[in-house]
């Protein structure tokens, strides 16, 4: 089952980013999901299958 993600979602991942931040904003959807760290503004692309395993919780949901 595919996890429903929307642009603008803020998610908490299981492990912290090296800067210490846990919160990420979804900036791109598709086979690869674009994320932006809300602490240091670093951007990464993760395959959807890996991201679905790493999400711990949704902090807030996007508009769309």
C-alpha positions in Angstrom: 0.0 0.0 0.0 1.3 3.4 -1.0 1.6 6.1 1.7 -0.4 9.2 0.7 2.0 12.2 0.7 1.2 15.8 -0.3 3.3 18.7 -1.2 4.0 20.8 2.0 3.6 17.8 4.4 6.0 18.1 7.4 7.2 14.7 8.6 9.3 13.4 11.4 11.8 10.8 10.5 13.1 8.0 12.8 16.8 9.2 12.7 18.0 12.8 12.9 19.8 14.7 10.2 23.5 15.4 11.0 22.5 19.0 11.9 20.2 17.6 14.6 16.9 18.2 13.0 14.1 15.6 12.8 11.5 17.6 10.8 11.4 17.5 7.0 9.1 19.2 4.5 8.0 17.4 1.3 9.0 19.5 -1.7 8.7 17.0 -4.6 6.5 14.0 -5.3 7.0 11.0 -7.7 9.1 7.8 -7.6 11.7 9.9 -5.7 10.4 12.2 -2.9 12.1 15.6 -2.4 12.6 16.6 1.3 13.9 19.8 2.9 15.3 19.8 6.4 13.5 22.5 8.4 16.6 23.1 10.6 19.4 23.7 8.1 17.4 23.9 4.7 19.4 21.0 3.2 17.5 19.2 0.3 17.6 15.5 -0.4 15.9 13.0 -2.7 14.9 9.7 -1.3 13.2 6.8 -3.1 9.6 6.5 -2.0 10.0 2.9 -0.7 12.8 4.0 1.6 11.0 7.1 2.8 7.9 5.1 3.7 10.0 3.0 6.1 11.7 6.0 7.7 8.7 8.2 8.5 7.8 8.1 12.1 4.8 10.6 12.1 3.2 13.5 10.3 3.7 16.9 12.0 1.3 18.7 9.7 -0.4 18.0 6.4 -0.1 20.0 3.1 -2.9 21.9 1.5 -3.2 19.9 -1.7 
